[in-house]
Amino acid sequence: MTLPDLSARAISGTDIVVRVTPRASRNGVTLDGATIRVTVTTVPEDGKATKAVIKLLAKALGIAPSRLTLTRGATARDKTFRIE
């Protein structure tokens, strides 16, 4: 699994909007124009998919997962994260 280098977007205080696809065939992060798409194999229950998204997104951004805070879209496919 190769992740795109999103380290240029890892600026403290920035909001990042992602489109999430749970129950995918494999985990991954892709850029679709200006949209960041994250696919995870986990199911969207009890926040499991969101936790998997945070891990993948943090890895692609080159930051610690603890620096990402979900600000919008806890139960939606479109999520907004703030980089602390």
C-alpha positions in Angstrom: 0.0 0.0 0.0 1.5 3.3 -1.1 0.2 6.5 0.3 0.5 9.9 -1.4 2.8 12.4 0.3 0.4 14.9 1.9 3.1 16.4 4.2 2.7 19.8 2.5 -0.8 20.0 3.9 0.3 19.2 7.5 0.1 22.8 8.7 -1.0 23.3 12.3 -4.5 24.8 12.6 -5.6 23.7 9.1 -8.8 21.9 8.4 -8.7 18.9 6.1 -11.9 17.6 4.5 -11.9 13.9 3.5 -14.4 11.6 1.8 -14.5 8.2 3.5 -15.4 4.8 2.0 -15.8 2.2 4.8 -15.9 -1.6 4.0 -13.6 -1.2 1.1 -11.6 -4.0 -0.4 -8.3 -2.4 0.9 -7.1 0.5 2.9 -5.7 3.5 1.0 -5.5 7.3 0.6 -6.0 8.8 -2.9 -6.2 12.3 -4.3 -9.1 12.9 -6.6 -8.5 16.4 -7.8 -8.6 18.5 -4.6 -10.5 15.9 -2.7 -8.8 13.5 -0.4 -10.4 10.1 -0.5 -9.7 7.5 2.3 -10.8 3.9 1.9 -10.8 1.6 4.9 -11.7 -2.1 5.3 -13.3 -1.6 8.8 -17.0 -1.4 9.4 -18.6 2.0 10.3 -19.7 1.1 13.8 -18.7 2.5 17.2 -16.2 4.8 15.5 -14.0 2.0 14.2 -13.8 3.3 10.7 -13.0 6.8 11.9 -10.1 5.5 14.0 -8.8 3.7 10.9 -9.1 6.9 8.9 -7.2 8.9 11.4 -4.3 6.3 11.4 -4.1 6.3 7.5 -4.5 10.1 7.2 -1.8 10.8 9.8 0.6 8.4 8.1 0.0 10.1 4.7 0.4 13.6 6.3 3.6 12.4 8.2 2.2 13.4 11.6 1.2 11.7 14.8 -2.4 10.5 14.9 -2.9 12.4 18.1 -2.5 15.6 16.2 -5.7 15.0 14.2 -9.0 16.0 15.7 -12.4 15.2 14.2 -14.4 18.4 14.0 -17.3 17.5 11.7 -18.9 14.4 10.3 -18.6 11.8 13.1 -21.3 9.6 11.4 -21.0 11.0 7.9 -18.9 10.0 4.9 -17.6 13.5 4.5 -15.4 14.3 7.6 -13.4 17.3 8.6 -10.2 17.0 10.7 -8.2 19.8 12.3 -4.5 19.4 12.6 -3.3 20.4 16.1 
